[in-house]
Amino acid sequence: PPKQPKKPPQLPTKKPVDRRVLSSDEEEGGGSKVKRNPTAADIWVEVWSDAEEQWVCIELFKGKLHSVEAIRKAASSSFAYVFAFQNDLSIKDVTARYCPNWTTTVRKSRVERAWVEAAFAPYYGQRTARDIREDQELRRIHEEKPMPTSIAEYKDHPLYALERHLLKFQAIYPPEPPTLGFIRGEPVYARECVHTLHSREIWLKQARTVKLGEQPYKIVKARPKWDRLTQTVIKDQPLEIFGYWQTEDYEPPTAENGVVPRNAYGNVELFKECMLPKKTVHLRLTGLNRICKKLGIDCAHAVIGFDFHQGACHPLYDGFVVCEEFADQVTAAWYQDQEEQEKKEQDKYEARVYGNWKKLIKGLIIRERLKKKYNF
């Protein structure tokens, strides 16, 4: 018979040495970690206390009050989202109350704040004075915590900022802000001193214009742009960007002599309702320019934004802008034209119906004649 292969010798396993100096009942059991279920949901109750003027956390199954720390440790998974449901079924984000590391690690594990706000906006209740005081108290608690000790924790921190972490369109204002501290010799600034800068065109979309004589607060490289004339991509062009403090509210022009003021492309930039030129009206009527052309009245397309597709940026139109003295006239003419168009469509539809019946009847007559003539 064939020889059986020899089994490899088993090496003796080394028993773990317990090097603890002090022990407790909770540590017995080999230091095993608590098993967590990431798909489970943790539910508890918060009750408003008039005496303490705050929400009191209650652990129902154990009957403990102010059990924030106990609930956090016994949770099925590490907290990233904690929502509280009000009596009217509205919700409120209270994650900051149950996460001591809210300003550092927990906040970075969540999706973007703008997405969360947009997704849960229909479920948010009306903001009350109690909510405002609660948010201020939570903010005060996190502000009183010591500053981070590593440079990585300062990135996107809601309270502190380093100049090295500024993005392309961000800057610190005022130029010499107060310093809150130092980390490895680098000054730490308040997050409130970090502002987002925009170009003149972007500020115009927000109904703001750069003040006269203002110098750009920062100059960056513009995004690559396709030049249709040379059929090449233009890169590394300087782009002047400005801060909010360098802008003012947009002052719309005034229409004179029945002429609508417009830009170099013949359109009216109407990114905000307040940008509507004075003595004009915005009419969302399809094909109004054709009616105005017949009547000899000036009108212009209203541009409300831009859309990027097919490798180029295209304007988005929404109605037309006409002078207010011609608004009633062109509106009445538009409705009359719509009635005429509907009548033409109805006449065209009826002519098609009668024509189909005529063809059908002629076909039946021809078939009867052929039956009588050829007996089939």
Buried (B, 14 or more C-beta within 10 A) or exposed (E): EEEEEEEEEEEEEEEEEEEEEEEEEEEEEEEEEEEEEEEEEBEBEBEEEEEEEBBBBBBEEEEEEEBBEBBBEEBBEEBBBBEBEBEEEBBBBBBBBBBBBBBBEBBBEBEEEEEEEEEBEEEBBEEEEEBEEBBEEBBEEBEEEEBBEEEEBBBEBBBBBBEEBBEEBBBBBEEEBEEBEEBEEEBBBBEEBBBEBBBBEBBBBEBBBBEEEBEBBBEBEBEEEEEEEEEEEEEEEEBBBBBEEBBEEBEBBEBEEEEBBBEEEEBBBBBBEEBBBEBBBBBEBEEBBEBBEEEEBBBBBBBBEEEEEEEEEEBEEEBBBBBEEBBEBBBEBBEEBBEEEEEEEEEEEEEEEEEEEEEEEEEEEEEEEEEEEEEE
